[in-house]
């Protein structure tokens, strides 16, 4: 019988480091879930980690493999809560669904944060043309981008309502359908509402951009400004007498209180008809779903997917196909 070789000191040290990291992740994830259940987002660390779900839960998968390899069974047990939450929350999005036939009276919508720092205006236009959506909601559109896109996409989108800005508040809507009642307002960042005239139907379209919670001038992490903007948007939608679509970069994960506040009133198109996690940010390694399309009950999602080209932006666009109630 051949004796096994002794473990080298370097390997032993690496094993201990990995074991410690696995234990740290398991304790952090389990504690986060417990505090999330008991006190919710009243506790700042809970709010902070909620912003990075499900990416934080996804770490449980490689950590579990490491625990098995190291035979750290107690650490493995600590990975089960985030793993179970990950599967229960997102497993259904990986199950194939029967396709719903497109309808002639439907609407295809593209929401696209083009990035205020993006100078590849032709790349933006090329992406918009490739999607071929009926209506496009743009965020972070600068004066230079607006000037280029207004001319470059005039044939495809004769109806335009652009409110550019030098920084984050720039908003714009491009449409193949007539627009009216164009309203732009700013709380933290910019928001826009127009009325779409689709044949004999009117639809309220909101292109919105609630502010990111990382605001250095307000401290390390603050979700209150975003919550105020979302409350304002929901109040406006609540007052609508026509079907409503709310699209944009919401700067939130789908596990935050702000997300659940929205879905108490509106439908998440990607959650209804999308597949996978729907990550849209950042474009170089997507780990967060920040871009959404929500609809009122009179509008149903037929399809939703993240577009594969980003046109030079740090966000990938989201494309949804919608149908109106008969």
Secondary structure, DSSP 4 states (H G I P E B T S, - for coil): -PPPPPPPHHHHHHHHHHHHHHHHHHHHHHHHHHHHHHTGGGSHHHHHHHTTTTHHHHHHHHHHHHHHHHT-HHHHHHHHHHHHHHHHHHGGGGS--------TT-EEEEEEE--TT---HHHHHHHHHHHT-SEEEEES--HHHHHHHHHHTTTT--EEEEE--SSTT-EEEEESSEEEEEEEEESSSEEEEEEEEETTEEEEEEEE-PPPS--GGG-S---HHHHHHHHHHHHHHHT-SS-EEEEEE----TTSHHHHHHHTTSEEHHHHH--S----B-TTS--B--EEEEE-TTEEEEEEEE-S--TT-SB--EEEEEEE--
